[in-house]
Amino acid sequence: MGNILFLSGVTLTIGVKSTLQFFMKRQNFKGSVSFGVGFFFVLIGWPMIGMIVETYGFIVLFSGFWPTLAVFLQRLPIVGWVFRQPFVTSLFERNRGRRVPV
């Protein structure tokens, strides 16, 4: 149920055409396949393996968004100060602009 809601949420947020383009990009192929295979494993009754494979696919698919997420977290009104600490900032800087190795 969560997988269907996730995919429908992405589709409703950015549109059908953009969703298909995102999942069909050459650089997102491994993530898309991993997410799909994980979804299949969940459907056939292997939820633990499926969730692990889906998590890998999710990380690979959305690794390009981590820098944007870092900036968003640092600007949050109440807890943003935690993400602006030197240790956390150095973690963000180390991974800025890099995709997760596959």
Legacy VTK file of the C-alpha trace (Angstrom):
# vtk DataFile Version 3.0
C-alpha trace
ASCII
DATASET POLYDATA
POINTS 102 float
0.000 0.000 0.000
2.831 2.387 0.874
4.576 1.796 -2.456
1.434 2.586 -4.401
0.867 5.732 -2.340
4.496 6.793 -2.834
4.314 6.401 -6.615
0.926 8.090 -6.837
2.198 10.950 -4.636
5.207 11.502 -6.875
2.944 11.391 -9.917
0.459 13.865 -8.444
3.267 16.188 -7.353
5.289 16.419 -10.574
2.906 14.977 -13.188
2.732 11.761 -15.174
5.170 12.788 -17.918
7.827 14.062 -15.493
7.468 10.964 -13.306
7.997 8.649 -16.256
10.963 10.716 -17.454
12.494 10.631 -13.959
12.207 6.862 -13.550
13.299 6.148 -17.129
16.465 8.283 -17.143
19.588 6.327 -17.938
21.318 7.467 -14.748
18.300 6.367 -12.660
17.999 2.934 -14.277
19.590 0.963 -11.413
17.478 2.726 -8.837
14.262 2.230 -10.808
14.949 -1.456 -11.369
15.899 -1.967 -7.713
12.752 -0.221 -6.541
10.616 -2.309 -8.917
12.273 -5.598 -7.948
11.848 -4.739 -4.269
8.173 -3.978 -4.865
7.825 -7.363 -6.594
9.460 -9.145 -3.638
7.013 -7.484 -1.266
4.103 -8.584 -3.455
5.193 -12.231 -3.573
5.579 -12.411 0.205
9.235 -11.626 0.908
8.792 -8.279 2.667
12.189 -8.005 4.391
14.208 -8.623 1.234
11.817 -6.412 -0.728
12.136 -3.500 1.685
15.929 -3.739 1.686
16.058 -3.737 -2.139
13.516 -0.889 -2.292
15.542 1.158 0.186
18.645 0.737 -1.961
16.666 1.791 -5.036
15.211 4.791 -3.215
18.660 5.965 -2.106
20.095 5.568 -5.606
17.111 7.316 -7.228
17.032 10.303 -4.921
20.739 10.727 -4.134
20.838 13.822 -6.340
18.374 15.545 -4.004
20.486 15.265 -0.819
22.133 18.709 -1.238
18.714 20.318 -1.642
17.466 18.462 1.416
20.503 19.629 3.402
19.782 23.286 2.620
16.109 22.797 3.496
16.962 21.192 6.854
19.400 23.968 7.737
16.696 26.592 7.162
14.027 24.993 9.355
12.944 27.474 12.049
13.154 25.379 15.234
15.558 22.497 14.553
17.625 24.084 11.778
20.363 25.054 14.227
21.178 21.337 14.677
21.861 20.978 10.960
24.017 24.123 10.932
26.497 22.694 13.470
30.043 22.235 12.111
30.001 18.421 12.403
26.709 18.049 10.535
27.654 20.685 7.964
30.902 18.822 7.232
28.889 15.648 6.564
26.679 17.555 4.128
29.673 19.176 2.411
31.465 15.857 2.025
28.530 14.417 0.071
27.472 17.556 -1.811
27.164 17.027 -5.546
28.030 13.343 -5.442
25.734 10.503 -6.370
25.698 7.396 -4.223
28.204 4.876 -5.661
26.444 1.950 -7.267
LINES 1 103
102 0 1 2 3 4 5 6 7 8 9 10 11 12 13 14 15 16 17 18 19 20 21 22 23 24 25 26 27 28 29 30 31 32 33 34 35 36 37 38 39 40 41 42 43 44 45 46 47 48 49 50 51 52 53 54 55 56 57 58 59 60 61 62 63 64 65 66 67 68 69 70 71 72 73 74 75 76 77 78 79 80 81 82 83 84 85 86 87 88 89 90 91 92 93 94 95 96 97 98 99 100 101
